[in-house]
Amino acid sequence: MLDLQEIRKEIDQVDSEMLELFEKRMELCTQVAEFKIENGKPVFDRAREQEKLERLKRQASTPFAEMGAQELFSQIMAISRKLQYTILTEKGQEEPSEYQMVEALPMDRAKVVFQGVEGAYSFAAMKSFFGPQVQSFHVRTWKDAMEAIAWGDADYAVLPIENSTAGIVADIYDLLVKYHHYIVGEQIVRAEHVLMGVPGTSLEEIKTVYSHPQGLWQCRKFLEQHPGWEQVDFDNTATAARKVAQDGDKSQAAIASRYAAEHYGLEILKEGITSSSSNATRFIIVSKKKMFLKGAGKVSICFELPHERGSLYNILSHVIYNNLNMTKIESRPIPEKNWEYRFFVDFEGNLGDSGVKNALRGIEQEARRLRIFGNY
């Protein structure tokens, strides 16, 4: 009869032997790294690794062992590469950085562009980040804002990238790929919608409410209490407020921010109408300059991967191995390549940290393409 305790003892013994062999292998990898440093050779040799995995697979005695050997040695090789990247960094073999570390963002006489109109949440985000005296102008689309930076008409742009209830703003991710601009900051603005109208308006006089479709949806519980009101979509909450102010009609109301009410001289008729009190939008501050603050704590990157088993896992393992905390991952289809995707990842860290340098070196060598969007 099988003795479970005896079997476990044998497993422990095998594990100890495997650990000893693993450490010996890592010592040899250290020597490999030193050789590569002396001879200027890259750490990652995809062809050699594939050849070795195939050879090990053929040496296995059963189909199960073939799969297991391939998975086991794939991970051992990945760990080996990470060790070599670390040694390269410790030996001062770092890739030259195009990013400039700054104590503070240059804001003297800076001009800022935002999409929408005065009173929109992007306007509020800009005021919160740059201060009330900021020189600014608005454009119609997010693409126009990116163009304004590209042509030098603006130093910074304020763009929404994520809403806590509606999710990511996918078009912004696509624009970040298209334009070689960089994220240098972020600002979170709570979406505290209010109902506003011409001064002196009562709720009983209202017949029509204007707002962005998301604004109407986010206030749906309040609007359900007034089934007689017609709800009309507008392209922006602030433009809805501007329409009500320009028309001067007490039968009209708008749902927008209190910034919009103040800017257009409207009276706040009802506060606290948002269905979720935790609703907020994250805005990014984008610049043409490659710079990051000395105390920046978040890195945003984008990469593409080959269609291979485990490729995403292997790339993300560089984040894990270097003790970095990944805070976000998104994917977007690559327009010119059917069924292939770009991955967008945020993780905690600073471009000056050795762990971040190691992770980015590994990702750059093993991904098909890497873009660092910014450190902020």
Disulfide bonds with the S-S distance in Angstrom:
none
